[in-house]
Amino acid sequence: MKLNLFIIVFVLIGFTKVDAQVVSGHYGPGLFGLRSAHGFPMDWSYVNVTHIYYAAEMKDNDGNISTLSKPINVIANISGGIWGTKIDKIKANYNAAVILPFTNLAPNPETLELDPDNIGLGDIKVIPLMLTWNFKQFAINTRYAFWAPTGSFDMNSKSNKGKGFWSHNIGLGGTVYLDAKKSWNVSLMNTFEFNGKQKGTNINPASTHVMEYGIGRTFDEVFNMGIIGYRTKQIGDQKGVTLPAGLNDYEVSAVGMEFNYRTKSNWAFITRWYLEYDGVNRPEGSAIRFIFLKNF
């Protein structure tokens, strides 16, 4: 089973002034972890994720660290339905999913302030196509997903739940098992996100490339633990607003640990923790995720 794709409509937005804002897309780095190309279950599944992110510092293009006037505290819970079937003609597993995020994210173009008591429905994520090929010692996964701007967004609001634009992403990656018993596994996933124009601001966020990895060890075929991490980097320039020199380029890395347990009765529980580093024009923080999945 793979529980690694549906984490959160999670975005960090860094601001310098009202007329110079950096807006990132929907895709939250770290959505993939251990055995990330293994694939989702067949038939119907339910997934629920609680995500908590905290950041109090921002690093600029020269590596200078500044303390945010108000720390970022993102709290989100998502629920999603997953369906899967086998496609014999191409020897692949097919999955599709719809994800409903509930978050306190408030991407106000004039403030970093988030209201922890004002949680609502964010932008819905749809995965119409995911294909997985499982071979004896490795697996390959490719997918397409999009976010619809269903969450509330107003450029003058302090309680937004959405981003105000569409996003599309495509991904490709694999997992390699290093021994015959598949005890040791190494995964690498690549995702490219492309964003539309934001409602009311004329901002077109830049595209993003995210590379995610995991190196783990499985015990007794049910417990898997290991090191996970990611690197996300802006591709191209943000359009629709004039930014100061050097600000129009963000990136950040993270490293952490994952512990997951899958029961024989088709339940799965995952905990992930990340610590960010090497941030540029972006907050550096830490995140923890609690993931539950049930296959019916």
MOMODA-V200497 format. One record per helix or strand. SS is the DSSP state (A for helix, B for strand). FROM is the first residue (numbers start at 1). TO is the last residue. If there is no record, write none. Layout:
# MOMODA-V200497
ss->SS from->FROM to->TO
ss->SS from->FROM to->TO
This chain:
# MOMODA-V200497
ss->B from->9 to->9
ss->B from->14 to->17
ss->B from->20 to->22
ss->B from->27 to->27
ss->B from->43 to->59
ss->B from->65 to->87
ss->B from->92 to->103
ss->B from->120 to->121
ss->B from->124 to->134
ss->B from->138 to->148
ss->B from->167 to->177
ss->B from->184 to->195
ss->B from->197 to->197
ss->B from->204 to->204
ss->B from->207 to->219
ss->B from->223 to->235
ss->B from->239 to->239
ss->B from->251 to->262
ss->B from->267 to->280
ss->B from->282 to->295
